[in-house]
Amino acid sequence: MKRFEELTRLGRIRRCKKIIEEGLVFYDLKIKSLSFLEEATNVFYKLVDENNNKYAIKIYQELSSNLDDALTEIYFLNEIASHTNIIVPKAYANKTGEFVTVIKSQYDTIPKRMAVYEWMDGKDIDEKEEIEHFEKIGTMMATMHQYSKSLQVPAHIKAKKIDKVLYFAGDDYFYKMPKHQDKIDSRYIKLMDFVIPYLDEISSSFMMRIPI
């Protein structure tokens, strides 16, 4: 059997569906339909149960996160939902009370992580962003920062410190990629070459002042 990361995109989609079916044994959910939504940092499926309730299923990718990251994400989602007016999807616990289910699947050599969220209807703006969209995002970010700056995070939540512009190892700067060179000029490249190291230094020094 090929490792998950060796599969084609279609192969990963098919295998994820089988892994989800294994993972749903740990939930009180009966599948009516299970359809692929998106593969990005993680893989997402839409589940409709026998009562026509809808859910979003997430399979976490090992390259982008670990179990601590997943638990941190759900912890902060629950905090935001409970203490702010920001609408976020609810995460559902499995039969043993865990929000992240670790699946030792017959379809992969590495245990896969899965989470079940409530379904939230939305509208895809399809790259037609307006100023008001960014204003709303800024307002939500400010709300989250105001709340989280005084939040006492439990010891079992191992939140990462992001102290660089590019967080993931192996990432490259988009403005340096050959396919984007026809869209930028040398002044832009020079500016970004100055700004990014400066932001890295500022971010690093800021994170050093935050107690864990």
N, C-alpha and C positions, 0 to 999 in steps of 0.2 A: 504493500500500500504506500502510495506517495505521501510525503509529509504535506501538511496543509499549505505551507508557503510555496511548495513546488507545483501546486495545481494551477490550472488556468482559471480565469475569472469565473467562467461557467462552472468549472469543477468545484471551486470554493463555495459558490452559491448553492450547488446541489448538496455538498457535504454539510454545510451549515444547517440546511433544512433538516437533515437526518439527526444532527446533533441537538437541534432544538426539540425535535420530537422525543429524544431521549430525556432532555432536561425537563420537559413539561410533566414528566412522571412525578416530579417533586412539587407540583402545583395542583390545586383543585380546579383545573381548567380542562375542558373537553374541546378538542379542535373541530371546528366546522370548516375553516379554511385557513391556510397559512401561505402567505404570498411574500415574495421578495420585494424589498423597498429600495435599499441602497447599500453599496459597499464603499466606505470612505475610510476614516480612521478605524471605525468598527463596522460590523455588518448588521443591518436592520431588516426585520420582517414584520409584517402586519398579521396579527392573529385575530380571527373572529371565532368566538366560542359558540356553543350550542344554543345559548340564549341571545346571540347576536351582539354581545358585548365585544368591543374592540380593544386591542392592546398592541403596544409596540414592544417587540422583542429585540434585545441587543445581545449580540455575540461579540465579546471584546477580543481585539487583536493583540497578540503578545508583543508585537513590535512597537505598539504605541502606549501600552499601559500594563500595570500589574494588578494584583488583587488589592493592594493598599490604595491604588489610584481609584479603583472602582468603588471601594467602600467610602473613600473620601468624597467622591462625586455624589453618592446617594445621601451621605450625611449632610452635605451642604444643601442639596435640593430640599431635603426635609426641613432644614432650618429656615431656608428662604420661604418655603410654603407656610410655615408656622408663624413667622414673625415679620413678614413683609406683605405688601399688596401685589407682589410679582406672581404671576401665574406660571407655575412650572408643573411638569408631569409628576404624578405620584408614582413611587416605586412600590411594587407589591412584594411582600415577603413570601417565601416558600413555606412548605408544611412544617419546617423546623424553625421558622422565624428568621431565616437569613434572607437578606436582600440580594445577595449575589450567590448564585448557585454554581458550584464547581462541578463540572461534569467529566467524569472519567469515561470518555467515550470510546466505543469500539472503532470509531471512524477517525481517530487521531491518536498519536502517541503522546501528545501533551494534553493535560486536562484543560478544558475550555471553560470560560466564565460566561455566565448568562444572567441577564436581568430582565424583569418584566415590568413595563411601565403602562400607566393608563394612556389611552389614545387621546391625542389632542388634535382636533381639526384645525387646519391653518390654510393660509393662502401663499402659494409660491409666487414671489414678486418677480422671479425670472430675470434678475439683473436689471430691474427697472426701479432701482432705489431712488427715493426722494429724500430731501433734507429732513423731513419729518421723521423718517425711519431712523436716521442716525441720531436725531434728538431724543427719540424714545429709547434707543439703545443706551445713550449717555445717561439718561435719567435712571434707567434700571441699574446700570453699573454703579452709579453714585449711591443708589439705595442699598445695593449689596455691600459696597465698601463701608458705608456708614454703619450698617448692622454688624458686619463681620469684624470691624476693627476692635470691638470690645468683646467679641465672642471667645469664650473659653473652650477651646477645642479639647475633647477628651483624649486621654493618653493613648487610647487604642487606635485613634485616627492618625495615620502617618501621612500628613499632607506634604507634598513636595514644595520646595522653594524654586520658583522659576526666576532665575537671575540672569538670563541671557535672552537676546532677541530671538535667536533660533534655539529652540529647546531640544529638539530631537537630534540625536547623534546621526551624522550623515546627511542632514538637511543642507540644502544649498540656497544661496540667495537668488531669488527670482531674477533680479536685475542683472545678474551675471550669466544667466543661461543664454546660450546662443539664440534660441528661438524668440527671445524677447529683444534682441539687440536693435531691431528695426523700429522699436517703439521708444527708445530712450537715447539720450546723447551723452557725451563725455562729461558734461557738467553735472548731470544727475548721478552718474557713477561716482564721480569725485565726492559729491555731497554725501551719498550713502556710505561710501568708504570711511568718511569722517564720523557720520552720525551713529552708525551701528556700534562701533567700539566704544563710543562715548556713552551710549545707552546701556551697553553691557556693564560698563564700570559703575554707572549710577545705580543700575538694578542690583548689582552685586553688593555695593556698599549699603543700599537700603535694606536688602534682605538680611544682612549681617546684624542689623539693629533690631530685628524682629525676634522676640523670644519664642522658643519652641516649648 
